[in-house]
């Protein structure tokens, strides 16, 4: 089956690029992708084949291909697109040389040069006439409020199609965002949305990448994305980046608008994994990490807008049950299993299992105390005590949906405490086990106030 797929990929690449494929390697990723070499007269050309994420995601694969073509036509550093494969669905593009973001840059001078190059590219990108993207099918809402929630509304619709249980925290954030859309801004441009992703080769930005959710919106959307990217893959001094962008473009750095779009992008994590976090999966710990980190960033950005100091809850004292040894033994058993070094994904799967076992050990030690604290708070809020956490979530979501803005700060503090208790149930992660792994950076997801960002703190 895999060989047949590789033959189909090779035939498609050869047809689009115009030469024989001399090598084809599938990447070890959750989405299908391949790196190929095509022999052309006098040179070998590296090619990247980017497969589809699967059913249910917000845009078809050719959406990103169209975006890349417009950007290349306007001088933005992106991979050249040769065309599309139908079976399997994939974009065939140049495999651009370079390392991710600031990887390998040893000194401040080199980092500053790369960041200046990147900001200049983003500023230039924001100046492209949005009608060029409209012609390729991108939506350009006339209403300023609709514009500000352009991709966000698509994400919410996707979440509604997946949701199978009460999500009171998510509903609180979504309701607040609906009531507080920054309608005073009419500036619009093409934005990458999940911004801050670029390749660096020989001290220059060789490509901006990952544009599958790019769209037309307020240009400050990308500045909000920098806040989130900086948590997991440090970019540079964000205050400097904002000031340099403002210098190049004359844009007003509106702190609240940046925070609003930081909220939109960070809560999109919970919107997109609404199904995964309700299912038994061998990668379950990964989705728990993303849920806690995404909601942390959304709540801290909201707190910055509301000028609220968030108060964390106390950590319960661990209480070992009569079966506490079982969870600990499970982790020891997993760690003792041999890892097949010939399988590139084996170490990742082993780490996921080991971290999940550590999570279950924490649930055994403090899970009951955390459930009690959450029930106590719901009882104080709604006036009666639900029998279970599931009943409490139903009641809390009903309360959120009926609450007015006068309850915003009280609910913000409550959901912050609940989310921090969820963090207590996750182990300490000391190293990344795969590209993009959130674990070691989870506790960086407290976003500082924008005034501190601008001051370099």
ZIRA-V683088 format. One record per residue. N is the residue number from 1. RES is the residue in one small letter. PSI is psi in degrees with one decimal (NA if undefined). D_CENTER is the distance of its C-alpha to the mean C-alpha in Angstrom with 2 decimals. Layout:
N:RES:PSI:D_CENTER
N:RES:PSI:D_CENTER
//
This chain:
1:x:-47.7:31.87
2:x:-39.7:29.55
3:x:-40.5:32.43
4:x:-41.3:32.95
5:x:-43.2:29.32
6:x:-37.1:29.62
7:x:-40.5:32.87
8:x:-39.5:31.35
9:x:-45.7:28.53
10:x:-44.7:31.24
11:x:-41.1:33.49
12:x:-45.7:30.87
13:x:-44.3:29.94
14:x:-40.4:33.66
15:x:-42.0:34.40
16:x:-37.8:31.74
17:x:-30.0:32.16
18:x:24.1:35.90
19:x:167.5:36.65
20:x:143.5:36.71
21:x:120.9:33.73
22:x:-15.8:34.93
23:x:148.6:31.92
24:x:121.8:28.86
25:x:127.4:26.39
26:x:133.6:23.55
27:x:151.0:20.46
28:x:79.7:19.49
29:x:164.0:16.10
30:x:-23.1:14.97
31:x:146.2:15.33
32:x:131.9:18.76
33:x:149.4:19.30
34:x:152.0:22.47
35:x:126.3:24.00
36:x:159.9:27.51
37:x:128.7:30.47
38:x:131.5:32.79
39:x:117.0:36.31
40:x:162.0:37.57
41:x:115.7:40.91
42:x:0.3:40.93
43:x:155.8:37.29
44:x:133.4:34.51
45:x:119.7:31.26
46:x:134.3:27.90
47:x:141.3:25.82
48:x:131.3:22.26
49:x:110.3:21.90
50:x:109.6:18.45
51:x:173.6:18.73
52:x:150.1:17.36
53:x:-24.1:14.53
54:x:-179.9:17.17
55:x:150.2:18.48
56:x:-9.9:16.89
57:x:166.3:13.92
58:x:-30.3:14.27
59:x:146.9:16.05
60:x:162.4:18.60
61:x:-34.6:18.33
62:x:-12.4:20.97
63:x:-49.3:18.96
64:x:-38.2:17.05
65:x:-41.4:20.45
66:x:-41.9:22.08
67:x:-46.0:19.64
68:x:-38.4:20.24
69:x:-42.9:23.95
70:x:-42.9:24.14
71:x:-42.4:22.37
72:x:-41.3:24.75
73:x:-23.8:27.67
74:x:17.1:26.87
75:x:17.7:26.71
76:x:135.2:23.00
77:x:102.0:22.23
78:x:162.1:20.47
79:x:142.3:21.68
80:x:133.5:24.76
81:x:127.4:24.47
82:x:-28.1:27.59
83:x:-167.6:26.88
84:x:143.3:25.58
85:x:145.5:26.60
86:x:-36.7:27.40
87:x:100.9:27.84
88:x:153.8:25.36
89:x:128.3:23.20
90:x:154.4:21.71
91:x:131.7:21.54
92:x:118.9:24.05
93:x:168.0:23.34
94:x:142.9:24.47
95:x:99.2:23.01
96:x:134.5:22.60
97:x:150.7:23.60
98:x:165.3:21.59
99:x:157.0:19.31
100:x:128.7:15.67
101:x:-122.3:15.57
102:x:14.9:18.16
103:x:127.9:19.04
104:x:-3.7:22.81
105:x:116.7:23.67
106:x:-24.4:26.22
107:x:164.5:27.46
108:x:-34.6:26.60
109:x:-44.0:28.58
110:x:-40.4:26.63
111:x:-42.6:23.25
112:x:-41.1:24.66
113:x:-42.0:25.92
114:x:-43.8:22.63
115:x:-40.2:20.78
116:x:-40.4:23.72
117:x:-44.4:23.47
118:x:-46.6:19.79
119:x:-39.6:20.42
120:x:-39.1:23.50
121:x:-41.2:21.70
122:x:-42.4:19.19
123:x:-42.0:22.24
124:x:-41.3:24.13
125:x:-40.7:21.45
126:x:-16.1:21.43
127:x:-7.0:25.20
128:x:136.2:25.27
129:x:121.4:27.08
130:x:-17.9:24.68
131:x:-24.9:27.51
132:x:-34.7:26.86
133:x:-35.5:23.52
134:x:-40.3:25.23
135:x:-23.4:27.74
136:x:9.8:25.08
137:x:2.0:23.98
138:x:140.1:21.25
139:x:136.1:21.81
140:x:82.6:23.22
141:x:137.3:24.07
142:x:-37.9:27.23
143:x:129.4:26.66
144:x:-38.3:24.75
145:x:-40.6:23.17
146:x:-39.2:22.12
147:x:-47.9:20.70
148:x:-25.8:18.56
149:x:24.2:17.01
150:x:-69.5:17.04
151:x:-32.0:13.68
152:x:-43.4:13.09
153:x:-36.7:16.28
154:x:-41.7:15.37
155:x:-39.8:12.31
156:x:-41.5:14.87
157:x:-40.8:17.41
158:x:-44.3:15.32
159:x:-43.8:14.81
160:x:-33.0:18.56
161:x:-19.7:19.44
162:x:-27.0:17.81
163:x:128.6:18.75
164:x:4.3:21.62
165:x:163.3:22.08
166:x:139.9:22.16
167:x:73.4:18.96
168:x:-37.9:20.66
169:x:-48.1:17.90
170:x:-43.2:15.61
171:x:-33.4:18.81
172:x:-47.4:19.73
173:x:-45.0:16.65
174:x:-42.3:17.01
175:x:-42.9:20.73
176:x:-42.4:20.51
177:x:-37.7:18.32
178:x:-34.0:20.88
179:x:-14.8:23.70
180:x:35.4:22.41
181:x:130.7:21.28
182:x:79.6:22.28
183:x:-7.0:24.96
184:x:-8.0:26.90
185:x:135.0:24.95
186:x:-2.3:25.84
187:x:139.3:24.42
188:x:148.6:22.44
189:x:171.2:21.08
190:x:133.5:18.85
191:x:148.2:15.30
192:x:-22.2:12.53
193:x:-72.4:9.96
194:x:68.1:6.89
195:x:174.4:9.70
196:x:15.8:11.26
197:x:118.7:11.30
198:x:158.3:14.97
199:x:146.3:17.74
200:x:128.3:20.78
201:x:124.4:24.25
202:x:43.2:27.46
203:x:8.2:26.10
204:x:156.8:24.70
205:x:115.6:21.48
206:x:-24.6:22.21
207:x:141.9:19.32
208:x:135.1:16.22
209:x:176.0:14.00
210:x:75.3:11.20
211:x:27.5:12.46
212:x:-17.1:12.14
213:x:15.4:10.89
214:x:150.5:13.06
215:x:-171.3:15.79
216:x:128.1:18.51
217:x:-173.1:17.93
218:x:132.5:18.91
219:x:-22.5:18.40
220:x:-12.0:17.14
221:x:-45.2:13.80
222:x:-29.9:13.05
223:x:-32.0:14.47
224:x:-39.8:12.18
225:x:-32.6:9.17
226:x:-36.7:11.30
227:x:-41.5:11.43
228:x:-45.5:7.87
229:x:-37.5:8.10
230:x:-22.4:11.51
231:x:-45.3:10.71
232:x:-30.5:9.68
233:x:84.7:11.49
234:x:131.4:14.23
235:x:-70.2:15.39
236:x:-170.6:18.61
237:x:109.0:20.31
238:x:-33.7:18.17
239:x:-43.6:21.43
240:x:-43.9:23.01
241:x:-42.7:20.25
242:x:-43.5:20.62
243:x:-39.7:24.39
244:x:-40.6:24.57
245:x:-43.4:22.58
246:x:-38.3:24.94
247:x:-41.6:27.90
248:x:-31.6:27.12
249:x:-16.6:26.37
250:x:15.9:28.31
251:x:139.1:25.33
252:x:125.1:25.58
253:x:86.3:22.77
254:x:108.2:22.48
255:x:-44.4:20.76
256:x:-36.9:20.34
257:x:-40.7:18.85
258:x:-43.7:16.22
259:x:-38.3:15.49
260:x:-44.7:15.53
261:x:-23.8:12.82
262:x:-42.4:10.77
263:x:-45.1:11.42
264:x:-45.2:10.63
265:x:-38.9:7.05
266:x:-37.8:6.56
267:x:-18.3:8.86
268:x:-24.6:7.36
269:x:-51.5:5.79
270:x:-34.3:9.54
271:x:-39.6:10.73
272:x:-21.7:9.48
273:x:20.5:10.68
274:x:-26.7:13.83
275:x:-44.7:15.96
276:x:-38.4:14.82
277:x:-1.0:15.40
278:x:2.3:18.90
279:x:150.2:20.04
280:x:115.1:21.66
281:x:149.4:19.62
282:x:-15.3:20.20
283:x:20.8:16.48
284:x:-39.1:16.57
285:x:-31.5:15.90
286:x:-44.2:12.50
287:x:-32.4:11.45
288:x:-39.8:13.39
289:x:-48.1:11.54
290:x:-38.9:8.08
291:x:-49.3:10.24
292:x:-43.9:12.10
293:x:-43.0:9.64
294:x:-45.7:7.70
295:x:-32.1:11.28
296:x:-47.9:12.70
297:x:-39.9:10.95
298:x:-43.9:11.89
299:x:-37.4:15.36
300:x:-33.0:16.04
301:x:-40.4:15.27
302:x:-42.2:17.60
303:x:-36.3:20.10
304:x:-41.9:20.27
305:x:-42.6:21.16
306:x:-3.5:23.70
307:x:48.3:25.00
308:x:135.8:24.80
309:x:115.9:24.99
310:x:142.4:23.12
311:x:118.5:25.32
312:x:151.9:24.07
313:x:164.6:26.11
314:x:147.2:28.50
315:x:128.8:27.73
316:x:153.6:30.30
317:x:134.7:32.82
318:x:137.8:32.27
319:x:111.6:34.84
320:x:131.4:35.54
321:x:177.2:36.67
322:x:-16.2:39.38
323:x:19.3:36.80
324:x:-30.3:34.46
325:x:-22.6:35.69
326:x:-47.2:34.19
327:x:-41.0:30.51
328:x:-41.0:31.43
329:x:-35.8:33.52
330:x:-42.2:30.77
331:x:-42.2:28.56
332:x:-39.7:31.66
333:x:-40.8:32.36
334:x:-44.4:28.92
335:x:-23.9:29.07
336:x:-12.1:32.58
337:x:138.4:31.68
338:x:146.0:32.17
339:x:128.4:29.24
340:x:102.1:30.02
341:x:-15.7:29.44
342:x:-12.6:30.00
343:x:110.1:26.86
344:x:-23.6:23.77
345:x:-4.3:21.56
346:x:-43.1:24.12
347:x:-38.6:23.05
348:x:-46.9:19.44
349:x:-38.4:20.88
350:x:-42.5:23.36
351:x:-40.6:20.91
352:x:-44.6:18.92
353:x:-42.6:22.34
354:x:-42.8:23.58
355:x:-34.2:20.70
356:x:-39.9:21.11
357:x:-40.9:24.81
358:x:-36.9:24.24
359:x:-45.1:22.21
360:x:-31.6:25.19
361:x:-39.9:27.59
362:x:-37.8:25.96
363:x:-41.9:26.10
364:x:-38.6:29.75
365:x:-42.3:30.45
366:x:3.5:28.84
367:x:-43.4:27.45
368:x:-41.3:30.63
369:x:-36.7:30.77
370:x:-42.1:27.23
371:x:-41.6:28.12
372:x:-43.4:31.31
373:x:-41.2:29.67
374:x:-41.0:27.31
375:x:-39.3:30.34
376:x:-43.5:32.41
377:x:-38.8:30.02
378:x:-41.3:29.81
379:x:-43.9:33.59
380:x:-29.8:34.11
381:x:-45.0:32.00
382:x:-10.6:33.44
383:x:-0.5:36.90
384:x:163.6:37.08
385:x:113.2:35.62
386:x:152.2:33.75
387:x:-29.3:34.91
388:x:166.9:31.55
389:x:-38.9:27.88
390:x:-43.8:27.32
391:x:-36.9:29.99
392:x:-39.3:28.60
393:x:-38.1:25.20
394:x:-49.1:27.17
395:x:-39.3:29.29
396:x:-39.3:26.51
397:x:-41.8:24.59
398:x:-41.9:27.97
399:x:-45.1:28.59
400:x:-45.4:25.32
401:x:-25.1:26.00
402:x:-12.9:29.50
403:x:148.8:28.88
404:x:178.3:29.42
405:x:-19.5:27.94
406:x:-15.6:30.54
407:x:1.7:28.55
408:x:-49.9:25.24
409:x:-41.6:25.78
410:x:-44.5:27.24
411:x:-36.0:24.40
412:x:-47.7:21.77
413:x:-41.6:23.63
414:x:-46.7:24.08
415:x:-30.2:20.46
416:x:-44.4:19.55
417:x:-44.7:22.29
418:x:-42.0:21.25
419:x:-37.2:17.69
420:x:-31.7:19.32
421:x:-35.5:21.68
422:x:-36.1:18.94
423:x:-36.5:17.89
424:x:-23.3:21.58
425:x:1.3:21.44
426:x:141.1:19.01
427:x:172.3:20.72
428:x:127.1:20.46
429:x:125.7:18.47
430:x:-16.9:20.26
431:x:154.2:18.82
432:x:142.0:16.07
433:x:-6.3:17.22
434:x:158.7:15.01
435:x:132.1:12.94
436:x:4.0:9.37
437:x:130.0:10.88
438:x:-24.7:9.71
439:x:-59.6:13.29
440:x:-17.1:15.24
441:x:6.9:12.99
442:x:-43.3:12.62
443:x:-2.1:15.46
444:x:-6.8:14.18
445:x:10.5:11.90
446:x:105.5:15.08
447:x:126.7:14.75
448:x:157.7:18.31
449:x:147.5:20.20
450:x:-31.6:20.13
451:x:-34.0:23.82
452:x:-37.4:23.17
453:x:-47.3:20.53
454:x:-25.3:23.16
455:x:2.2:25.77
456:x:20.1:24.05
457:x:NA:23.74
//
